[in-house]
Amino acid sequence: LKADIRGSISINHTMRAKGLNPASHFSLNFFDPISDVLANYDASKVFIEGDAVILSIFENEDTPEGWYSVARACGLAIRILQIVQRYNKKNLENNLPILEIGIGIAYSDTPPSYLFDGDSKIMISPAINRADRLSSCNKKLRRHYRSNASLFNLYVFKNAREDNDDSPDDLSLRYNVNGIELSEEGFAKLSREIHLKKVLVKTGPDRNVQIYLGKVPVLNGQYQMLAIREALIYEIHPETLAVTGETSRKYYEVCTSQELYDSLKSLAGPVFRE
């Protein structure tokens, strides 16, 4: 799981102009409170990249009862965004910059490799590179979608200028501001970990959205609600952002809107029942 702060350079300038320490701002509003909830999801820090944190959740062969790595990563991602939003309310009251983040969750069914730099252990895994791409945000799409009020915070497109669908590199264009993208492999693993109920949600006069509902088992003995949006990847022109067609590919957003969760409870039945 990678959580990446948006616009960290701008926040840095704003804090320094106020005579305040931006590093302390990031620590108090992001890094420290995230550390406080990792144990509930059996997660650990891999490393910090200044304005981003990479976390990992492992599964062990001899403990199949704990094979909920993707479900718990999704639950942790939701919790991270809730933490950031809670601190943002305080920052607005104190005329301090708010934080916007993007989160990517990737799954690998093979163990990572490690390099050693002195006593420091450095993890190497394709899941880290994939999560990095999933957490990214295209600047032009960010400007385009910024003023659009929506229940969703993630939109993924194919670059119409890229013709190679078989490329191992992810060349997608993303809008991800306070969104969580789950990789396709991660969604497949999630569907094996927990029961997911498929529902169709009407979000407009002629628009239906496919949602999968489930419950995440947390290590403190509680359950956390989970809603995953499945959507088609459309092809767009990278300069005009005009839609030029649709593809057969899909992407998955871990939803965080409380309004959406409240509306889904009546559709979910026993899935969300405490």
C-alpha positions as CSV (number, residue, x, y, z in Angstrom):
1,L,0.0,0.0,0.0
2,K,1.3,3.4,-1.0
3,A,-0.2,6.6,0.4
4,D,1.1,9.7,-1.4
5,I,0.5,13.4,-0.4
6,R,-0.6,15.6,-3.2
7,G,1.0,19.1,-3.6
8,S,3.6,18.6,-0.9
9,I,5.9,21.3,-2.5
10,S,3.1,23.9,-2.3
11,I,2.4,22.9,1.3
12,N,6.1,23.2,2.1
13,H,6.2,26.8,0.8
14,T,3.0,27.8,2.6
15,M,4.3,26.4,6.0
16,R,7.7,28.1,5.6
17,A,6.0,31.4,4.7
18,K,4.1,31.2,8.1
19,G,7.4,30.4,9.9
20,L,6.3,26.8,10.6
21,N,8.0,23.5,10.1
22,P,6.4,21.5,7.2
23,A,8.0,18.3,8.4
24,S,6.2,18.6,11.7
25,H,3.0,19.3,9.8
26,F,3.3,16.0,7.8
27,S,4.3,14.0,10.9
28,L,1.5,15.3,13.1
29,N,-1.2,15.0,10.5
30,F,-0.1,12.0,8.5
31,F,2.8,9.8,9.5
32,D,2.4,9.6,13.3
33,P,-1.4,8.9,13.4
34,I,-1.0,6.3,10.6
35,S,1.6,4.5,12.7
36,D,-0.9,4.3,15.6
37,V,-3.4,2.1,13.6
38,L,-1.1,-0.3,11.8
39,A,-1.3,-3.0,14.4
40,N,-5.1,-3.4,13.9
41,Y,-4.4,-4.4,10.3
42,D,-1.2,-6.4,10.9
43,A,0.6,-3.9,8.7
44,S,4.2,-2.5,8.9
45,K,6.1,0.3,7.4
46,V,8.4,-0.5,4.5
47,F,9.8,3.0,4.1
48,I,9.0,6.7,4.0
49,E,9.7,8.8,0.9
50,G,9.4,12.3,2.3
51,D,5.8,12.9,1.2
52,A,4.7,9.3,0.9
53,V,4.6,6.1,3.0
54,I,4.8,2.5,1.8
55,L,3.2,-0.2,4.0
56,S,3.1,-3.9,3.7
57,I,0.8,-6.7,5.0
58,F,2.2,-10.3,4.7
59,E,0.5,-13.7,4.7
60,N,2.3,-16.7,6.2
61,E,1.9,-20.2,4.8
62,D,1.3,-21.8,8.1
63,T,-1.5,-19.4,9.2
64,P,-4.3,-19.6,6.6
65,E,-6.7,-18.1,9.2
66,G,-4.9,-14.9,8.7
67,W,-5.0,-14.8,4.9
68,Y,-6.8,-11.4,4.7
69,S,-4.0,-9.3,3.4
70,V,-5.9,-7.4,0.7
71,A,-9.1,-7.0,2.7
72,R,-7.0,-5.5,5.6
73,A,-5.1,-3.3,3.2
74,C,-8.4,-1.9,1.9
75,G,-9.6,-1.3,5.5
76,L,-6.4,0.4,6.4
77,A,-6.5,2.6,3.3
78,I,-10.0,3.8,4.4
79,R,-8.8,4.4,7.9
80,I,-5.9,6.5,6.6
81,L,-8.2,8.7,4.7
82,Q,-10.5,9.1,7.7
83,I,-7.5,10.1,9.8
84,V,-6.4,12.7,7.2
85,Q,-9.9,14.1,6.9
86,R,-10.2,14.4,10.7
87,Y,-7.0,16.4,10.9
88,N,-8.0,18.5,7.9
89,K,-11.0,19.9,9.9
90,K,-8.6,21.1,12.6
91,N,-6.2,22.5,10.1
92,L,-9.0,24.6,8.4
93,E,-10.0,26.0,11.8
94,N,-6.3,27.0,12.4
95,N,-5.8,28.4,8.9
96,L,-3.2,25.6,8.1
97,P,-2.9,23.7,4.8
98,I,-5.0,20.6,4.5
99,L,-3.6,17.3,3.1
100,E,-4.9,15.6,0.0
101,I,-3.6,12.1,-0.7
102,G,-3.8,9.3,-3.2
103,I,-3.6,5.6,-2.3
104,G,-2.7,2.6,-4.3
105,I,-3.0,-1.1,-3.2
106,A,-1.3,-3.9,-5.1
107,Y,-1.0,-7.6,-4.4
108,S,1.8,-10.0,-5.2
109,D,1.5,-13.8,-4.7
110,T,5.3,-14.2,-4.4
111,P,7.5,-13.2,-1.5
112,P,9.6,-10.1,-1.8
113,S,13.4,-10.0,-2.1
114,Y,15.7,-7.9,0.1
115,L,18.9,-6.0,-0.3
116,F,21.0,-4.9,2.6
117,D,22.6,-1.4,3.0
118,G,24.7,-2.0,6.1
119,D,22.1,-2.9,8.8
120,S,19.2,-1.5,6.7
121,K,17.0,-4.0,4.9
122,I,15.5,-2.8,1.6
123,M,12.4,-4.6,0.3
124,I,12.1,-5.3,-3.5
125,S,8.7,-6.3,-4.8
126,P,6.7,-5.8,-8.0
127,A,3.8,-4.8,-5.7
128,I,5.7,-1.7,-4.5
129,N,6.1,-0.5,-8.1
130,R,2.5,-1.2,-8.9
131,A,1.2,0.6,-5.8
132,D,3.3,3.6,-6.8
133,R,1.5,3.8,-10.2
134,L,-1.9,3.3,-8.7
135,S,-1.4,6.1,-6.2
136,S,-0.4,8.6,-8.9
137,C,-2.4,11.5,-10.3
138,N,-2.2,13.2,-13.7
139,K,-1.9,17.0,-13.2
140,K,-4.2,17.8,-16.1
141,L,-6.9,15.4,-14.9
142,R,-6.5,16.9,-11.4
143,R,-7.3,20.4,-12.7
144,H,-10.2,19.0,-14.8
145,Y,-11.9,17.1,-12.0
146,R,-11.0,19.3,-9.0
147,S,-14.3,21.2,-9.0
148,N,-16.5,18.2,-9.7
149,A,-18.5,17.1,-6.7
150,S,-18.8,13.3,-6.7
151,L,-19.2,10.3,-4.5
152,F,-16.0,8.9,-6.1
153,N,-12.4,10.1,-6.0
154,L,-10.8,7.9,-8.7
155,Y,-11.0,7.9,-12.5
156,V,-8.7,5.8,-14.7
157,F,-8.3,6.3,-18.5
158,K,-6.3,4.8,-21.3
159,N,-4.0,7.2,-23.2
160,A,-5.3,7.2,-26.7
161,R,-1.8,7.7,-28.0
162,E,-0.6,4.5,-26.5
163,D,-1.5,1.5,-28.7
164,N,0.4,-1.2,-26.9
165,D,-2.1,-2.9,-24.5
166,D,0.4,-5.7,-23.9
167,S,3.0,-3.4,-22.4
168,P,4.1,-4.6,-18.9
169,D,4.2,-0.9,-17.9
170,D,1.1,0.8,-16.6
171,L,0.5,3.7,-19.0
172,S,-2.9,4.7,-17.7
173,L,-3.9,8.3,-16.9
174,R,-5.3,8.7,-13.4
175,Y,-7.2,11.2,-11.3
176,N,-6.6,10.1,-7.8
177,V,-7.2,12.8,-5.1
178,N,-8.3,11.2,-1.8
179,G,-9.0,8.1,-3.7
180,I,-7.9,4.5,-3.3
181,E,-7.2,2.3,-6.3
182,L,-7.0,-1.5,-5.9
183,S,-5.2,-3.5,-8.6
184,E,-7.0,-6.1,-10.6
185,E,-5.0,-8.8,-9.1
186,G,-5.8,-7.4,-5.7
187,F,-9.5,-7.4,-6.4
188,A,-9.3,-11.1,-7.5
189,K,-7.5,-12.0,-4.2
190,L,-10.0,-9.9,-2.2
191,S,-12.9,-11.9,-3.7
192,R,-11.3,-15.1,-2.5
193,E,-10.7,-13.6,1.0
194,I,-14.2,-12.4,1.9
195,H,-17.7,-12.7,0.6
196,L,-18.6,-9.9,-1.7
197,K,-22.2,-9.0,-2.6
198,K,-22.7,-7.3,-6.0
199,V,-25.2,-4.5,-6.2
200,L,-26.1,-1.9,-8.8
201,V,-26.4,1.6,-7.5
202,K,-28.2,4.4,-9.3
203,T,-26.1,7.6,-9.1
204,G,-27.9,9.6,-11.8
205,P,-30.9,9.6,-14.2
206,D,-29.1,7.3,-16.7
207,R,-26.2,6.1,-14.7
208,N,-25.7,2.9,-12.7
209,V,-22.6,2.0,-10.8
210,Q,-21.4,-1.6,-10.0
211,I,-20.5,-1.9,-6.3
212,Y,-19.2,-4.9,-4.4
213,L,-20.0,-5.0,-0.7
214,G,-18.2,-6.9,2.1
215,K,-16.8,-6.8,5.6
216,V,-13.2,-6.7,6.6
217,P,-12.1,-8.6,9.7
218,V,-9.8,-6.4,11.8
219,L,-7.4,-7.8,14.4
220,N,-9.1,-6.0,17.3
221,G,-12.1,-8.4,16.7
222,Q,-14.3,-5.9,14.9
223,Y,-15.5,-5.7,11.3
224,Q,-15.1,-2.8,8.9
225,M,-17.5,-2.1,6.0
226,L,-16.0,-2.2,2.6
227,A,-17.4,-1.1,-0.8
228,I,-15.5,-1.5,-4.0
229,R,-16.6,0.3,-7.2
230,E,-15.9,-1.5,-10.5
231,A,-15.7,0.8,-13.6
232,L,-14.7,0.6,-17.2
233,I,-11.5,2.3,-18.4
234,Y,-12.3,4.7,-21.2
235,E,-9.8,5.9,-23.8
236,I,-9.1,9.7,-23.8
237,H,-7.0,12.1,-25.7
238,P,-4.2,13.2,-23.4
239,E,-4.3,16.8,-24.4
240,T,-8.0,17.6,-24.8
241,L,-9.2,14.9,-22.3
242,A,-12.0,14.1,-24.8
243,V,-13.3,10.5,-24.6
244,T,-12.4,8.6,-27.8
245,G,-13.8,5.2,-26.9
246,E,-14.1,2.5,-24.3
247,T,-11.9,-0.5,-23.5
248,S,-12.6,-3.9,-22.1
249,R,-10.4,-3.2,-19.1
250,K,-11.7,-2.3,-15.6
251,Y,-10.4,-0.5,-12.5
252,Y,-11.4,-0.8,-8.9
253,E,-11.9,2.0,-6.3
254,V,-12.2,1.4,-2.6
255,C,-14.9,3.8,-1.8
256,T,-14.8,6.2,1.2
257,S,-17.8,8.4,0.9
258,Q,-19.9,8.2,4.1
259,E,-23.0,9.2,2.1
260,L,-22.5,6.2,-0.2
261,Y,-22.0,3.8,2.7
262,D,-25.2,5.1,4.4
263,S,-27.2,4.5,1.2
264,L,-25.7,1.1,0.7
265,K,-26.7,-0.3,4.1
266,S,-30.3,-0.7,2.9
267,L,-29.1,-2.6,-0.2
268,A,-26.6,-4.8,1.6
269,G,-28.9,-6.6,4.1
270,P,-26.9,-8.9,6.4
271,V,-23.6,-8.1,4.7
272,F,-23.3,-4.9,6.7
273,R,-25.3,-6.0,9.7
274,E,-23.2,-5.6,12.9
